[in-house]
Amino acid sequence: MVITPDLKALRVDIERIKKNILELATIGRSQADRGIYRMAFTDADMEGKRWLLDRIDEANLRSASDGAGNIFGQLIPDASAAAAPAVLMGSHIDTVPCAGALDGSLGVVVALECLRTIQASGVRLTRPLELVAFSDEEGRFGGMFGSEAFAGLITPATFDRKDLDGISLGDAMLRQGMDPVKALDAARSRESVEAYLELHIEQGPVLDTNKLSVGVVENITGLFKWQIRFHGEANHAGTTPMEMRKDAFMGLADFAHELPRIIEENGGKHSRATIGKAQILPGSPNTVPGLVEFSLDVRDTDETVLDELSRACQKALAATARRRGLKFEFDELSRIRPVECDPELVKILGEEAEVLQLKSIHMPSGAAHDAQILGGLTRMGMIFAPSRGGKSHSPEEWTAWEDVAAASNLALQSLLRLCTAPTA
Ligand SMILES: [Zn+2]
């Protein structure tokens, strides 16, 4: 007689998740500010990767790593199911400087817990199930290196990317005894991957403010980043009459003031525009500014809206420059397309959240994630857990354990559906 385990009653072990999160958080933690410093390919990051490999071995999963330093834990079913395309769940364990304990790490630790729970249940899988921790998501070398390598998007030029100290990605890998060229072999074929699921903290205030325990992500915002310059004329602050000035800073002030109108007229409710960095030159209190250089970061979940915003910003820059007697120019530093989550996965996550009686909403992701890159390779879905006070990239980043348990059980039940479904 075959005993079918009651899969719907299966739950993660929250104590084990807690223990692993707290243990991983000690790696790279500064005693001075309590922040975690596990930037990609530093000694602390490599120690984190070794810690994860040990946990994978301890759980009797098959551990593996690829040339990009991505770490895998695999639950391989027997016979023909082993050759079926795999379902992956993961995130990253590298951090920004002075990070909290959950960004990225939570998704990896929960993936490990889900695989252990599924393995222990004895359920018959119809396809392999893998956990993955991707390298340099946070951007010591620009970000998303591991997931890009996995999706086959890197080239030898990628290794020239530099960190803020001028160290190249290639050199940083060599210093850790890795051969960068091998990262080019990290690419997985479309046929070998069935779906990718990522659980991540929201890093924003929406779930916490509305007292919800999980968010089902529908799409991830795209963005454009510009470096803009207004050229005017530097001149004496005392002798130059107001009407005869070509004040570059006044151009920036006027344009910044236009942004709320641009969002209102050309954007939607998910549009965001930010000027986060500005430099006034020559930068002297008694000189009319001759040059301002500033950043502009604009985001939306809809590509058409993003294009519309891009046109509106250019128009406003041109009008401002004309009015103030300035010249303007801009460089586009990056442009990332918005990515839709797979509708079928969104449906599964929504249904399972309902079965688990979780307070959930469907929402966009305003931050970029590995899932965005994976979305170009395979079907992709994301679960958000609430961030206390919306805080992230800070030692204060936190999520209540009961919310962690809720999001983890949603991941577990959704994974079970994906990896027990009949293969085509
Ligand atoms: Zn992250």
Boltz pocket constraint, residues with backbone or C-beta under 6 A from the ligand:
constraints:
  - pocket:
      binder: B
      contacts: [[A, 92], [A, 103], [A, 104], [A, 137], [A, 200], [A, 368]]
      max_distance: 6.0
